[in-house]
Amino acid sequence: MHSRVHYVCEKCESSVEKYDDLVEWIESLGIATDHQKIISEDQTTKRPDNQITTESALKQLDVVLEAVNEIRQKIHHIIPIRESSVSEKLMYSDVVRSPPPDTVQHVIVKPKDSNQQPSKEAVSAALKTVPITKITTNNTGHLKITLPHLKAKSAALEALSASEDVASSHEVAPVSKILPKITICSIPSDIADEDVKQCVMNKNPLVSDLIAAGETFEVLFSKTPVNGFKVTVVRVSPLVREVIMQTSALYIENVRCRTYDRYWVNRCSRCQRFGHVKAVCRAPEPKCGHCAGTHLSPECLSTTVEKCCNCMASSRTEVGHKAFSTKCPEFIAAREATIKKTMTMSDVMPKN
């Protein structure tokens, strides 16, 4: 199966395959000057594999903004999209630059004195005119306010800061999104973790350009090698993640290493709750991951009964599974929450 590179204008959704056709097309629109600020000869690079890419979508975000802000009221910058020769054409904006389907926002309220509990009553009173989805207590004992949209979050932050009962004894902060993580498989085990970044840059020119421009590529850890290969987890910026996941692979030395998005969810092996690990567990008693009893999982004597303590605590009807099952509804919800709080291209690209 072969693929092509299309240039797509997000305003009129027109597309062409070749750069020469692109120049002719934008001149015919009578706005060549505006377009060529973004797609100029010196901003277009031909790679050894003849893939043509527009570096305005790949360079450091500040460089993109400098050019895009001049014409953002007229058009979006033009960026390439790979299209399978046998699949339906898909606009790039439909994939990575459309707004996220869920715009739920969160704010955390915690007491300044770590020995005190947050005042839910004071918070509720301060937010009496702000639309709120729910107020819950997270695993660290802080209040987590869920709001339906960005405007509501802004109103909540303003109201909480203006409330003397809240501001005098609490700290208020919006929940920040985290950078994406990627799992890289089949890295030769003789490559040290501190050398992985340079090895990636050696044979992956687009990623190398982004790293050189200041984009994030940070090696976090590697798992124990098996049969001469290891799995390494890295933290990257949304731009780097987008480039890597277009092919879902990186070339490292003489190996084509598959890459996958990593949306990891911590689960405590003592209480089975998500969001922390055993070393910092504050639950008053343990919970079994097999039968939901008040004992540690390795001590369970049950061989037939399976009950999920997390689904039971959430009053779900489907509880007949182990707490560490990947099909557990609570685990799936926790993973989806991790995905929602991970930065995407729509979080860093210019907004109209």
C-alpha positions in Angstrom: 0.0 0.0 0.0 1.5 3.3 -1.0 0.7 6.7 0.5 0.8 10.3 -0.8 1.4 13.6 0.8 -1.4 16.2 0.3 -1.3 19.9 1.2 -4.6 21.0 2.6 -6.0 24.5 3.2 -8.1 24.4 6.3 -10.2 27.3 5.1 -11.4 26.1 1.8 -10.4 22.4 2.2 -8.7 22.4 -1.2 -5.8 20.1 -1.6 -3.0 19.3 -4.0 -0.2 16.7 -4.2 2.8 18.6 -5.6 4.5 21.7 -4.3 4.5 23.2 -7.8 0.8 22.6 -8.1 0.4 24.2 -4.7 2.2 27.5 -5.8 0.0 27.7 -8.9 -3.1 27.0 -6.9 -2.5 29.7 -4.3 -1.6 32.2 -7.0 -4.9 31.5 -8.7 -6.7 32.4 -5.4 -5.2 35.9 -5.5 -3.8 35.6 -2.0 -0.4 34.3 -3.0 1.5 36.7 -0.7 -0.3 35.5 2.4 0.0 31.9 1.6 3.7 32.1 0.7 4.5 33.6 4.0 3.8 30.1 5.3 4.7 28.0 2.3 7.9 29.4 0.9 10.7 27.6 -0.9 13.1 28.0 2.0 10.5 26.6 4.4 9.9 23.5 2.3 12.3 20.6 2.7 12.8 17.5 0.5 13.8 14.5 2.5 15.8 11.5 1.1 12.6 9.5 0.8 11.1 12.3 -1.4 8.6 13.2 1.2 7.8 16.9 1.0 6.9 18.5 4.3 6.0 22.0 5.4 8.2 22.9 8.3 5.8 25.5 9.5 3.9 22.6 11.1 7.0 21.0 12.5 9.2 23.9 13.7 9.2 25.3 17.2 5.8 26.8 18.0 7.1 30.3 18.4 8.3 30.2 14.8 4.9 29.0 13.7 3.1 31.7 15.6 5.2 34.5 14.3 4.1 33.8 10.7 0.6 32.6 11.4 -0.5 35.5 13.5 -0.2 37.8 10.5 -2.8 36.0 8.5 -4.8 33.9 10.9 -7.9 36.1 10.3 -7.8 35.1 6.6 -6.6 31.5 6.5 -4.9 28.8 8.5 -1.4 27.7 7.5 -1.2 24.9 5.0 0.2 21.6 6.3 0.8 18.2 4.8 -1.4 15.1 5.5 -0.6 11.6 4.5 -3.4 9.8 2.7 -3.6 6.1 2.0 -4.1 5.5 -1.7 -7.0 3.1 -1.0 -8.7 5.0 1.9 -11.0 8.0 2.0 -9.2 11.3 2.1 -9.1 12.8 5.5 -8.3 16.5 6.3 -5.5 17.1 8.7 -7.7 19.4 10.7 -10.1 16.5 11.2 -7.3 14.5 12.8 -5.2 16.7 15.1 -6.2 20.3 14.9 -9.9 20.0 15.6 -11.1 21.0 19.1 -11.2 18.1 21.6 -14.7 16.5 21.8 -14.8 17.0 25.5 -13.9 20.5 26.9 -14.4 19.6 30.6 -12.1 21.7 32.9 -10.9 21.1 36.4 -9.7 23.2 39.3 -8.0 22.0 42.5 -8.6 23.5 45.9 -6.3 22.5 48.8 -5.8 23.9 52.3 -2.7 25.9 53.0 -2.4 24.0 56.3 -1.7 20.3 55.3 -3.3 19.2 58.6 -6.6 20.8 57.8 -9.4 19.5 55.5 -10.6 21.7 52.6 -13.9 23.5 53.2 -16.4 22.2 50.7 -19.1 24.5 52.1 -16.9 27.7 51.6 -16.1 26.6 48.1 -19.7 25.9 47.2 -20.8 29.3 48.6 -18.1 31.0 46.5 -19.3 29.3 43.3 -23.0 29.8 43.8 -23.3 31.5 40.4 -20.8 29.4 38.5 -22.0 26.3 36.5 -20.4 23.2 38.1 -20.5 19.6 37.0 -19.4 18.2 40.3 -17.1 18.6 43.3 -15.2 15.6 44.5 -12.4 14.7 46.9 -9.3 13.3 45.1 -6.8 10.7 46.4 -4.7 13.4 48.2 -7.7 14.8 50.1 -8.0 17.9 48.0 -11.2 19.2 46.4 -11.5 18.7 42.6 -14.0 20.9 40.9 -15.2 19.7 37.5 -16.6 22.5 35.2 -18.3 22.1 31.8 -16.1 24.5 29.8 -13.2 26.9 29.8 -15.4 30.0 30.5 -16.8 28.3 33.6 -13.2 27.5 34.8 -12.2 31.2 34.4 -15.3 32.3 36.3 -14.6 29.7 39.1 -11.0 30.9 39.5 -12.1 34.5 39.7 -14.8 33.7 42.2 -12.6 31.5 44.5 -9.9 34.2 44.5 -12.4 36.9 45.4 -13.8 34.8 48.3 -12.1 35.7 51.6 -13.2 32.4 53.2 -11.5 30.4 50.5 -8.5 32.5 49.6 -7.4 33.1 53.2 -7.0 29.4 54.0 -6.8 27.6 50.6 -4.7 27.4 47.5 -6.5 27.4 44.2 -5.0 26.2 40.9 -6.3 25.0 37.5 -5.3 21.4 36.6 -2.6 21.6 34.0 -2.3 19.2 31.1 0.7 16.9 30.9 3.0 16.3 28.0 2.4 13.1 25.9 4.4 9.9 26.6 5.4 7.4 24.0 6.6 3.8 24.3 9.5 2.9 22.0 9.9 -0.9 21.5 12.8 -3.1 20.4 15.6 -0.7 21.2 19.0 -2.6 21.2 19.8 -3.2 24.9 23.4 -2.1 24.4 22.2 1.5 23.9 22.3 3.4 27.2 19.3 5.5 28.1 21.3 8.7 27.9 22.2 7.8 24.3 18.7 7.0 23.1 17.9 10.7 22.2 21.0 11.1 20.1 20.3 7.7 18.4 16.8 8.9 17.5 18.2 12.2 16.1 20.8 10.3 14.0 18.2 8.6 11.7 15.0 10.5 12.1 15.6 14.0 10.5 12.1 15.4 11.2 12.3 14.6 14.8 15.9 15.8 14.9 14.8 19.2 13.5 12.2 19.6 16.2 14.5 18.6 19.0 17.2 21.1 17.7 14.5 23.8 17.7 13.8 23.2 21.4 10.9 20.7 21.4 10.8 18.2 24.2 12.2 14.7 23.9 13.0 13.3 27.4 13.9 9.7 28.2 12.1 8.6 31.4 13.1 5.0 31.9 13.6 1.6 30.2 12.2 -1.7 31.2 14.5 -4.7 31.8 15.9 -5.9 28.4 14.6 -9.2 26.9 16.5 -11.1 24.3 18.8 -8.2 23.6 16.1 -5.5 23.2 14.4 -3.1 25.6 11.3 -0.9 25.8 11.9 2.7 26.6 9.4 5.4 27.6 9.9 9.0 26.6 8.1 12.3 27.3 7.7 14.5 24.2 6.0 17.7 23.1 2.8 17.4 21.1 4.6 18.4 17.9 7.2 15.6 18.4 4.5 13.1 19.2 2.5 14.1 16.1 5.5 13.5 13.8 6.5 10.2 15.4 3.0 8.8 15.4 2.4 9.6 11.7 4.5 6.5 11.0 4.3 4.9 14.5 8.0 4.1 14.3 11.5 5.4 14.8 14.7 4.2 13.2 17.4 3.5 15.9 20.7 2.1 14.7 19.7 -0.9 12.4 16.2 -1.4 13.9 12.8 0.0 13.0 11.3 0.5 16.4 7.5 0.5 16.8 6.1 3.4 18.8 2.8 3.6 20.8 1.0 6.2 22.9 1.4 5.6 26.6 -1.5 6.5 28.8 -0.4 4.9 32.0 -2.7 4.7 35.0 -1.2 4.0 38.5 -3.1 1.5 40.6 -2.2 0.9 44.2 -1.5 -2.8 44.9 -2.7 -2.3 48.5 -6.1 -0.6 48.2 -6.5 -1.1 44.4 -7.5 2.6 43.9 -6.2 4.5 40.9 -3.9 7.5 41.0 -1.2 6.4 43.5 1.0 3.5 44.5 1.4 1.3 47.6 4.3 3.4 49.0 2.1 6.4 49.5 -1.2 4.7 50.2 -3.3 6.3 52.9 -6.2 3.9 52.9 -7.2 2.7 56.4 -7.3 -1.0 55.3 -6.1 -3.1 52.3 -8.4 -4.4 49.6 -8.0 -7.6 47.6 -7.8 -7.2 43.9 -9.4 -10.7 43.4 -12.4 -10.8 45.7 -12.6 -7.2 47.2 -12.0 -8.6 50.7 -10.1 -6.6 53.4 -6.7 -8.4 52.9 -3.8 -8.1 50.5 -4.2 -9.7 47.1 -1.4 -12.3 47.6 -3.2 -13.5 50.8 -6.5 -14.2 49.0 -7.7 -17.8 49.4 -10.6 -17.5 47.0 -10.2 -19.4 43.8 -13.6 -18.7 42.2 -15.1 -15.4 43.4 -14.1 -12.3 41.5 -15.2 -8.9 42.6 -13.9 -5.4 41.8 -13.7 -3.2 44.8 -13.5 -0.1 42.7 -16.6 -0.8 40.7 -18.4 -1.7 43.9 -17.4 1.6 45.5 -18.7 3.5 42.4 -22.0 1.5 42.6 -21.5 0.0 39.2 -23.6 -3.1 38.3 -20.7 -4.8 36.6 -18.5 -6.0 39.5 -17.7 -9.6 38.5 -14.1 -9.1 37.6 -10.7 -8.5 39.2 -9.7 -4.9 40.1 -6.7 -5.2 37.8 -8.7 -6.4 34.8 -8.0 -4.2 31.7 -11.8 -4.5 31.0 -12.7 -3.0 34.3 -15.1 0.0 33.7 -13.3 2.0 36.4 -9.9 1.3 34.9 -11.2 2.3 31.5 -12.6 5.6 32.9 -9.3 6.3 34.6 -7.4 5.7 31.4 -9.8 8.0 29.5 -9.2 10.7 32.1 -5.5 10.4 31.6 -6.0 10.8 27.8 -8.1 13.9 28.4 -5.4 15.6 30.5 -2.7 14.8 28.0 -1.7 17.7 25.7 -2.6 17.4 22.0 -1.9 19.5 18.9 -5.1 21.4 19.5 -3.7 22.7 22.8 -0.6 24.3 21.2 -1.7 25.4 17.8 -3.0 29.0 17.2 -6.7 29.6 17.9 -8.9 32.0 15.9 
